[in-house]
């Protein structure tokens, strides 16, 4: 039974489950199956969030998270990471919860954990964000992806319909550089897959209303969601890949990222196989291996952060693969 302090945490910090329904968000469902998929993802995220609020220590969160259905388990880890990061951000003392979480089973879900920290960034005052910005020089950019997803998901009219971008002074330290906005756009692209109910035609229509310079990262984000979250059949994925046009390699790169996240966590699903076959032209294990090979000899941050060099290497590999076929 949670202590009085944990009950207070829940009352103050726990979002209402209605916040994840498509009706509440105003997102038009494509069909009954996609509605159930997206709302289950939302409920699972909040389940993970709640487990982390109740836990006395980050390692206590592991057992309940491991009971979540494998196809959705990554979203539970993402929600737990958000809760731990919020507690790190608002609490006294050294912010160590997320770091300790990553030393356990969450290490296999490190992509989702970093994205979950990005949700916390969106809920914390700007002057507290520095407490939860991660140390990992490569994966830390995923926190901005998570932030972008949150803003597009909860402030859709502003970030998606009005295509808003935050001013640079909103961001501290290493985030105050041009690539910040590209990383955020990758998260906005992921959210557009949810906003448009996993309907690729609506997704593409929405992306193409943005300035052309933002299209590569938005298509990449949508491709990651199409692979990791799912909701589209083979014909829809094939249409989406073709419609991405010159951004097809960016979509393949993101699909490989999604495959890597699922392979590393042991959460590969039939949809992972389908999406990587269509968008990457290979299986999930092979796509994940390509992302690993692209890390070899990765330079430190330069004019572009190492994270973007990594992404570019993966995209270039798919371009080369396409020419050879």
C-alpha positions in Angstrom: 0.0 0.0 0.0 1.5 3.4 -0.9 2.6 5.6 1.9 0.9 8.9 2.6 3.7 10.7 0.7 3.2 8.5 -2.4 -0.5 9.1 -2.3 0.1 12.8 -2.3 2.5 12.3 -5.2 -0.2 10.5 -7.2 -2.8 13.2 -6.4 -0.5 16.0 -7.4 1.5 14.6 -10.3 -0.6 11.7 -11.9 -2.4 12.8 -15.1 -5.9 11.6 -15.5 -6.3 8.6 -17.7 -8.9 10.5 -19.8 -6.0 12.7 -21.1 -4.9 9.8 -23.3 -8.2 9.1 -25.0 -8.5 10.2 -28.6 -11.8 11.9 -27.8 -10.1 14.1 -25.1 -7.2 14.9 -27.4 -9.5 15.6 -30.4 -7.6 13.1 -32.6 -9.8 11.5 -35.3 -9.5 7.7 -35.2 -8.8 5.9 -38.4 -10.7 2.8 -37.3 -11.6 0.9 -34.1 -8.3 -1.1 -34.1 -6.1 2.0 -34.3 -8.1 3.8 -31.6 -7.7 0.8 -29.3 -3.9 0.7 -30.1 -3.3 4.3 -29.4 -5.4 4.4 -26.3 -3.7 1.3 -24.9 -0.4 2.9 -25.5 -1.5 5.9 -23.5 -2.9 3.9 -20.7 0.3 1.8 -20.5 2.4 4.9 -20.4 0.4 6.2 -17.4 0.6 2.7 -15.8 4.4 3.0 -15.9 4.2 6.6 -14.6 2.1 5.5 -11.7 4.4 2.6 -10.8 7.3 5.0 -10.6 5.4 7.4 -8.4 4.6 4.6 -6.0 8.1 3.1 -5.8 10.4 3.9 -2.9 13.5 3.4 -5.2 13.9 3.2 -8.9 14.8 -0.5 -8.9 11.4 -1.2 -7.3 9.8 -0.1 -10.5 11.3 -3.0 -12.5 9.0 -5.9 -11.4 5.7 -4.3 -12.2 7.0 -2.9 -15.5 8.2 -6.4 -16.5 4.6 -7.7 -16.1 3.4 -5.4 -18.9 2.5 -7.1 -22.2 5.7 -7.2 -24.2 4.3 -5.2 -27.2 3.5 -2.3 -24.9 6.2 -2.7 -22.2 8.5 0.0 -23.7 5.8 2.6 -23.3 5.5 1.7 -19.6 9.3 2.2 -19.2 8.9 5.6 -21.0 6.1 6.6 -18.6 8.2 5.5 -15.6 11.2 7.5 -16.8 9.0 10.6 -17.1 7.8 10.2 -13.5 11.3 9.6 -12.1 12.6 12.6 -14.0 9.8 14.8 -12.7 10.7 13.8 -9.2 14.3 14.5 -9.9 13.4 17.9 -11.3 11.2 19.1 -8.4 12.9 17.3 -5.5 15.7 18.4 -3.2 19.1 16.9 -3.2 21.0 15.4 -6.1 18.7 14.2 -9.0 19.8 10.5 -9.3 16.6 8.6 -9.9 16.8 8.3 -13.7 20.6 7.4 -13.5 19.8 4.7 -11.0 16.9 3.5 -13.1 19.3 3.1 -16.1 21.6 0.9 -14.1 19.0 -1.8 -13.9 16.7 -3.4 -16.5 15.8 0.0 -17.8 19.2 0.0 -19.5 17.7 -2.3 -22.2 15.1 0.4 -22.7 17.5 3.3 -22.8 16.0 4.9 -25.9 12.5 4.9 -24.3 13.9 6.2 -21.0 15.6 9.2 -22.6 12.4 10.0 -24.5 10.4 9.7 -21.2 12.8 12.2 -19.6 11.8 14.6 -22.5 8.2 14.4 -21.4 9.4 15.6 -17.9 11.2 18.6 -19.5 7.8 19.7 -20.9 6.3 19.6 -17.4 9.1 21.2 -15.4 9.7 24.9 -15.1 12.5 26.0 -17.4 14.8 26.9 -14.5 14.6 23.3 -13.3 15.2 21.5 -16.6 19.0 21.4 -16.1 18.5 19.0 -13.2 17.2 16.2 -15.6 19.1 16.8 -18.8 21.0 13.5 -19.3 24.7 13.0 -19.4 24.9 10.6 -22.4 26.3 12.8 -25.3 24.6 10.6 -27.9 21.2 9.7 -26.5 20.5 12.9 -24.7 19.1 14.3 -28.0 16.2 11.8 -27.6 15.0 13.9 -24.6 14.3 16.7 -27.0 12.5 14.2 -29.2 10.4 13.3 -26.2 9.7 17.0 -25.5 8.6 17.6 -29.1 6.2 14.6 -28.9 4.7 15.9 -25.6 4.1 19.4 -27.0 2.6 18.2 -30.2 0.4 15.6 -28.4 -0.9 18.0 -25.7 -0.7 21.3 -27.5 -1.6 20.1 -31.0 -3.1 23.3 -32.3 0.0 25.3 -31.5 2.8 22.9 -32.4 1.1 21.0 -35.2 -1.6 23.1 -36.7 0.2 26.5 -36.2 3.7 24.9 -36.5 5.1 26.7 -33.6 8.8 26.6 -32.6 10.1 27.5 -29.2 12.6 30.4 -28.9 16.2 29.4 -28.4 16.3 31.0 -24.9 13.9 28.3 -23.6 16.8 25.9 -23.6 19.8 25.7 -21.3 23.4 24.5 -21.8 24.1 22.1 -24.7 20.5 22.5 -26.1 21.0 26.1 -27.1 22.1 25.3 -30.7 20.4 24.9 -34.0 20.1 21.1 -33.9 17.8 21.5 -30.9 14.9 22.3 -33.2 15.6 19.4 -35.5 15.6 17.0 -32.6 12.3 18.5 -31.4 10.9 18.1 -34.9 11.7 14.4 -34.8 9.4 14.1 -31.8 6.7 16.3 -33.4 6.8 13.9 -36.4 6.3 10.9 -34.0 3.4 12.6 -32.4 1.8 13.4 -35.8 1.4 9.6 -36.3 -0.7 9.6 -33.2 -2.5 12.9 -33.9 -3.6 11.6 -37.3 -4.8 8.3 -35.9 -2.0 6.2 -37.7 -3.5 7.2 -41.0 -0.5 7.6 -43.4 -2.4 9.9 -45.8 -3.4 12.3 -43.1 0.1 12.1 -41.6 1.7 13.1 -44.9 -0.9 15.8 -45.5 -0.1 17.3 -42.1 3.7 17.1 -42.6 3.5 18.7 -46.0 1.8 21.8 -44.5 5.1 22.5 -42.6 7.9 24.4 -44.2 9.9 22.1 -46.5 13.1 22.4 -44.4 11.3 20.6 -41.5 10.1 17.7 -43.6 13.1 15.4 -43.2 12.9 15.3 -39.4 9.1 15.1 -39.4 9.0 12.2 -41.8 11.7 10.5 -39.8 9.7 10.9 -36.6 6.6 9.5 -38.3 8.5 6.6 -39.6 9.8 5.7 -36.1 6.2 5.8 -34.7 4.9 3.7 -37.7 7.5 1.1 -36.8 7.5 1.1 -33.0 3.9 1.9 -32.2 2.3 0.5 -35.3 -1.2 0.9 -36.5 -0.7 0.6 -40.3 -1.0 -2.5 -42.5 1.4 -3.5 -45.3 -0.4 -1.5 -48.0 -0.4 1.6 -45.8 3.2 1.3 -44.9 4.2 0.8 -48.6 2.2 3.9 -49.5 3.8 5.9 -46.7 7.3 4.9 -47.8 6.7 5.7 -51.4 5.0 9.0 -50.5 8.0 10.0 -48.4 9.8 10.4 -51.7 13.3 11.9 -51.2 12.8 11.5 -47.4 12.5 7.7 -47.8 16.0 7.2 -46.4 15.1 9.3 -43.3 12.1 7.1 -42.8 14.2 4.0 -43.1 16.7 5.3 -40.6 14.0 6.0 -38.1 12.5 2.6 -38.6 15.9 1.1 -37.9 16.1 3.1 -34.7 12.7 1.7 -33.7 13.8 -1.8 -34.6 17.0 -1.3 -32.4 14.8 -0.2 -29.5 12.7 -3.3 -29.7 15.5 -5.8 -30.4 17.6 -4.5 -27.6 14.7 -4.7 -25.1 13.6 -8.1 -26.4 10.2 -6.7 -27.5 10.1 -7.5 -31.2 6.5 -8.0 -32.4 5.1 -9.2 -35.7 4.5 -5.6 -36.7 8.2 -4.9 -36.1 9.0 -7.5 -38.8 6.4 -6.1 -41.1 7.4 -2.4 -40.8 11.1 -3.1 -41.1 10.5 -5.3 -44.2 8.6 -2.5 -45.9 10.5 0.6 -44.7 14.0 -0.9 -44.4 13.9 -3.7 -46.8 15.2 -6.1 -44.2 14.3 -7.7 -40.9 14.4 -6.0 -37.4 17.6 -7.7 -36.3 19.4 -6.7 -39.5 18.1 -3.2 -39.2 19.2 -3.0 -35.6 22.7 -4.3 -36.5 23.0 -1.6 -39.1 22.5 1.1 -36.4 25.2 -0.6 -34.3 27.7 -0.7 -37.2 27.0 3.0 -37.9 28.4 3.7 -34.4 31.8 2.4 -35.2 34.3 5.3 -35.3 31.6 7.9 -34.6 33.3 11.3 -34.1 32.6 13.6 -31.2 30.3 16.5 -31.6 31.4 18.9 -34.3 29.4 21.2 -36.6 26.8 18.5 -36.4 26.3 16.6 -33.1 27.5 13.0 -33.2 23.8 11.9 -33.0 23.1 13.5 -36.4 26.2 12.0 -37.9 25.0 8.6 -36.6 21.5 9.2 -38.2 23.0 10.3 -41.5 25.3 7.2 -41.7 22.3 5.0 -41.2 20.2 6.9 -43.8 23.1 6.8 -46.3 23.4 3.0 -45.8 19.8 2.6 -46.9 20.4 4.9 -49.9 23.3 2.6 -50.9 21.3 -0.5 -50.3 18.5 0.9 -52.5 20.9 1.5 -55.4 22.3 -2.0 -55.1 18.8 -3.6 -55.4 
